[in-house]
Every structure is written in structure tokens, then in C-alpha cells.
Amino acid sequence: MKRLEKKHSLAVRWLHWINFPLLAMMIWSGLLIYWANAVYGIKIFGYELFHFFPPGFYETLGIPFRLAEGISLHFFFMWLFAINGVIYVLYLIFSGEWRTLLPIPGSFKRAALVTLHDLHMVKKLPPQGKYNDAQRIAYTGVILLGFGSIITGLAIYKPLQLSGLTALLGGYEWARWEHFWLMILFVLFFVVHVMQVALAGWSNFRSMVSGYEIVKTDEKLPETAVAIEEGAKV
């Protein structure tokens, strides 16, 4: 038997979908800024294994020499991104939904089992709530990523006026490095999140639009309902 079950509130859905284009614009405009000084990569013993966004990347997308545009867009959408994030956190606190989102004792152990299940290495899933333990950790982590991005972004934006904050983060260069890697983590979260939504199926995606999810239950249909179904089959 299937039934509709309330999953996401209207506020969560709105804030989720508003955040999507805001985060996309923050990443896009951040790349326009980074192009002016693209210095980061993955190195081992001084040998660079991978360079983030080499000139060919920008040439392929046709986006070189747009630093001023990137700065304008980044600082404009930064405030909208921050406001949306603050509203979301306040909603979680005052609605009590933080209880379904934050990790609880044993979450990390069960999250490992969820991951192994997704990789088809174990058959049995641990007990599931509104969010499984891997989701609890990931969604809490992305809130921390947002907070860290705002703090490091402000330290880069106003390094003189916020010199104390900039110094606390290790100085301007360190704050910029931290801001960049937080962006990379955001991109990785986004990729994994989209993949997980696709694997979970249409019902999971639809629940973030309508707020309801179709779930299967072990309840038996009443005899009258069974009779109606049998008659319909005939």
C-alpha cells in the first residue's frame, strides 16, 4: 500500500531552491575573480599534480578578462546568499527541525554503513529517519561551509577594516586559500548531492517541490478496499 507523507516544509523548500541559483552565481563569479590570479593546485613534494582552472578552462568557456564583472557579481550575490543562509538557520532553530538534521550519537558509524550500502558492499541499511546519518553529516557540513565562506569572504573583501578577522584566519593569503577550498568543497557537495538525488529516484526530487513523498507501507488494505481493487481488475 502507498500513501502520501509530508516530508519538507514550505520554508525549507523555498530556501533550498533560492539557494541553488545564489550558490551557482557565487561559484561562477568567484571563478571570474580567481582567473586574475589562478595559483592553486595539488602538489606533492613541490611537483604539481593538478592545477585548478588553467587558462584553457577559461578559453573554452570564453570567460577571460572579466575580473571587474566577477567582483561586482560576487559581492552583490554574497549578501543574498548570506541572508538566505541566516534565515535558513533561524528557521531550523525556531521550528525545531534542527533535531532531524544535526548528527546524533552513532551518526558517523551509521553513515559509514549507509555509504557501504550505496556502494553495494552491504545489503542492510541502518535505521532511517527523515534524513539518514550520511545526510545529517553532509547537510550540517554544508551549513558550516556556508558560514566559513562568508567569514573568509569578508576577510578578503575588507582586509584592512576587518584586520582582526583576517589575522585570525592567518592573513590575507591564507584567508583567500581557505575561501578557495571551501568553494571546491561546495562543488563536490553539489555533484554528490545531485548524484544521490538521481539515484534516489523521482519521488525524492518531487518531495522537494511538492513537500510530499509517496511511501510504501506494510499496512493491509481494508476488506472493502480489497474488494474494490479486485473488482477493478476484473
C-alpha positions as CSV (number, residue, x, y, z in Angstrom):
1,M,0.0,0.0,0.0
2,K,1.2,3.5,-0.8
3,R,0.4,6.8,0.9
4,L,1.5,10.4,0.8
5,E,3.7,11.5,3.6
6,K,4.7,15.1,4.5
7,K,8.5,15.5,4.2
8,H,9.6,19.1,3.6
9,S,8.0,22.2,4.9
10,L,7.3,25.2,2.6
11,A,10.1,27.2,4.2
12,V,12.7,24.5,3.6
13,R,11.7,24.1,0.0
14,W,11.8,27.8,-0.8
15,L,15.1,28.4,1.0
16,H,16.6,25.3,-0.8
17,W,15.6,26.4,-4.3
18,I,16.5,30.1,-3.7
19,N,19.9,28.9,-2.5
20,F,20.6,26.9,-5.7
21,P,20.9,29.9,-8.1
22,L,22.6,32.0,-5.5
23,L,25.3,29.4,-4.9
24,A,25.7,28.9,-8.6
25,M,26.3,32.6,-9.1
26,M,28.7,32.8,-6.2
27,I,30.8,30.0,-7.8
28,W,30.6,31.4,-11.3
29,S,31.6,35.0,-10.2
30,G,34.3,33.5,-7.9
31,L,35.9,31.8,-10.9
32,L,35.9,35.1,-12.8
33,I,37.8,36.6,-9.8
34,Y,40.1,33.7,-9.4
35,W,41.2,33.9,-13.0
36,A,43.1,37.0,-12.3
37,N,45.5,35.1,-10.0
38,A,44.9,31.3,-10.6
39,V,47.7,30.0,-8.3
40,Y,46.2,26.9,-6.6
41,G,46.7,23.3,-7.4
42,I,47.5,20.0,-5.8
43,K,51.2,19.5,-5.2
44,I,53.3,16.7,-3.7
45,F,57.0,17.4,-2.8
46,G,56.9,20.5,-5.0
47,Y,55.5,18.7,-8.1
48,E,52.1,19.9,-9.2
49,L,49.8,17.0,-9.9
50,F,46.8,19.2,-10.8
51,H,46.3,22.9,-11.5
52,F,42.9,24.3,-10.8
53,F,41.3,26.1,-13.8
54,P,44.2,26.6,-16.1
55,P,44.0,29.2,-19.0
56,G,42.5,26.6,-21.3
57,F,39.5,26.2,-19.0
58,Y,38.6,29.9,-19.3
59,E,39.3,30.0,-23.0
60,T,37.0,27.1,-23.6
61,L,34.2,28.8,-21.7
62,G,35.0,32.2,-23.2
63,I,35.3,34.0,-19.9
64,P,38.7,35.6,-19.7
65,F,39.3,39.3,-18.7
66,R,36.1,39.7,-16.7
67,L,37.6,40.4,-13.3
68,A,35.6,43.6,-12.6
69,E,32.3,41.9,-13.6
70,G,33.2,38.9,-11.3
71,I,33.9,41.2,-8.3
72,S,30.6,43.1,-8.8
73,L,28.5,39.9,-9.1
74,H,30.3,38.2,-6.3
75,F,29.8,41.0,-3.8
76,F,26.2,41.5,-4.8
77,F,25.1,37.9,-4.5
78,M,27.2,37.4,-1.4
79,W,24.6,39.4,0.7
80,L,21.7,37.5,-0.8
81,F,23.5,34.2,-0.1
82,A,24.3,35.2,3.5
83,I,20.7,36.5,4.2
84,N,19.2,33.3,2.8
85,G,21.6,31.2,4.9
86,V,20.8,33.1,8.1
87,I,17.1,32.8,7.5
88,Y,17.5,29.0,7.0
89,V,19.5,28.5,10.2
90,L,17.0,30.6,12.2
91,Y,14.2,28.6,10.8
92,L,15.9,25.3,11.8
93,I,16.4,26.6,15.3
94,F,12.9,28.1,15.9
95,S,10.9,25.3,14.1
96,G,12.8,22.6,15.9
97,E,13.8,20.9,12.6
98,W,17.4,21.0,13.7
99,R,16.6,17.8,15.5
100,T,16.2,16.0,12.3
101,L,19.2,17.5,10.7
102,L,22.1,17.5,13.2
103,P,24.2,14.4,13.7
104,I,23.4,12.4,16.8
105,P,25.5,9.8,18.8
106,G,26.4,7.0,16.4
107,S,25.8,9.0,13.3
108,F,29.3,8.6,11.9
109,K,29.2,4.9,12.4
110,R,25.8,4.5,10.7
111,A,26.9,7.0,8.0
112,A,29.7,4.6,7.1
113,L,27.2,1.8,6.7
114,V,25.0,4.0,4.5
115,T,27.9,4.7,2.3
116,L,28.8,1.0,2.1
117,H,25.2,0.3,1.2
118,D,25.2,2.9,-1.5
119,L,28.4,1.2,-2.9
120,H,26.5,-2.2,-2.8
121,M,29.0,-3.6,-0.3
122,V,26.4,-4.3,2.4
123,K,22.8,-5.2,2.0
124,K,21.2,-3.9,5.1
125,L,20.6,-0.2,5.8
126,P,20.8,1.1,9.3
127,P,17.5,2.7,10.7
128,Q,16.4,5.6,8.6
129,G,14.7,8.8,9.7
130,K,13.7,11.9,7.7
131,Y,17.4,12.1,6.8
132,N,19.8,9.2,7.1
133,D,23.0,9.7,9.1
134,A,25.1,10.4,6.0
135,Q,22.7,13.1,5.0
136,R,22.7,14.6,8.5
137,I,26.5,14.9,8.4
138,A,26.5,16.3,4.9
139,Y,23.8,18.8,5.4
140,T,25.2,20.0,8.7
141,G,28.6,20.2,7.0
142,V,27.3,22.3,4.1
143,I,25.9,24.8,6.6
144,L,29.3,25.1,8.2
145,L,30.8,25.5,4.7
146,G,28.4,28.4,4.1
147,F,29.4,30.0,7.4
148,G,33.1,29.6,6.6
149,S,32.7,31.0,3.1
150,I,31.1,34.2,4.5
151,I,33.7,34.6,7.2
152,T,36.7,34.1,4.8
153,G,35.0,36.2,2.1
154,L,34.6,39.1,4.5
155,A,38.2,38.8,5.5
156,I,39.2,39.0,1.8
157,Y,36.7,41.8,1.0
158,K,37.7,44.1,3.8
159,P,41.2,43.0,4.9
160,L,42.0,46.4,6.4
161,Q,38.7,47.2,8.1
162,L,38.4,43.6,9.3
163,S,42.1,43.2,10.0
164,G,41.5,41.3,13.2
165,L,39.4,38.7,11.4
166,T,41.9,38.5,8.6
167,A,44.7,38.0,11.0
168,L,42.7,35.3,12.9
169,L,42.4,33.4,9.6
170,G,46.2,33.5,9.1
171,G,46.4,36.7,7.0
172,Y,45.0,37.7,3.6
173,E,46.7,34.9,1.5
174,W,45.6,32.2,3.9
175,A,42.1,33.6,4.0
176,R,42.0,33.5,0.2
177,W,43.3,30.0,0.2
178,E,40.7,28.9,2.7
179,H,37.9,30.6,0.7
180,F,39.0,28.8,-2.4
181,W,39.0,25.4,-0.9
182,L,35.6,26.0,0.7
183,M,34.4,26.7,-2.8
184,I,35.9,23.4,-4.0
185,L,34.1,21.5,-1.2
186,F,30.8,23.2,-2.2
187,V,31.2,22.0,-5.8
188,L,32.0,18.5,-4.6
189,F,28.9,18.5,-2.3
190,F,26.8,19.7,-5.2
191,V,28.0,17.0,-7.5
192,V,27.4,14.2,-4.9
193,H,24.1,15.7,-3.9
194,V,22.8,15.7,-7.5
195,M,24.0,12.1,-8.0
196,Q,22.3,11.0,-4.8
197,V,19.0,12.7,-5.8
198,A,19.2,11.0,-9.2
199,L,19.8,7.6,-7.6
200,A,17.1,8.1,-5.0
201,G,14.5,8.5,-7.8
202,W,11.8,10.9,-9.0
203,S,9.8,10.6,-5.8
204,N,12.7,12.1,-3.7
205,F,13.1,15.0,-6.1
206,R,9.3,15.6,-6.2
207,S,9.2,15.8,-2.4
208,M,11.4,18.9,-2.6
209,V,8.9,20.5,-5.0
210,S,5.6,19.5,-3.5
211,G,6.7,18.8,0.1
212,Y,5.2,15.3,0.0
213,E,6.7,11.9,-0.7
214,I,5.0,8.7,-1.8
215,V,6.0,5.9,0.6
216,K,5.2,2.2,0.8
217,T,3.7,0.9,4.0
218,D,3.1,-2.6,5.4
219,E,-0.5,-1.7,6.2
220,K,-3.1,-4.0,4.7
221,L,-6.0,-2.6,2.8
222,P,-9.4,-2.9,4.4
223,E,-11.5,-5.7,3.0
224,T,-13.8,-3.2,1.2
225,A,-10.8,-1.6,-0.5
226,V,-9.5,-5.1,-1.5
227,A,-12.9,-5.9,-2.9
228,I,-12.9,-2.7,-4.9
229,E,-9.4,-3.3,-6.2
230,E,-10.3,-6.9,-7.2
231,G,-13.4,-5.6,-9.0
232,A,-11.4,-3.0,-10.8
233,K,-9.0,-5.8,-12.1
234,V,-12.0,-7.7,-13.5
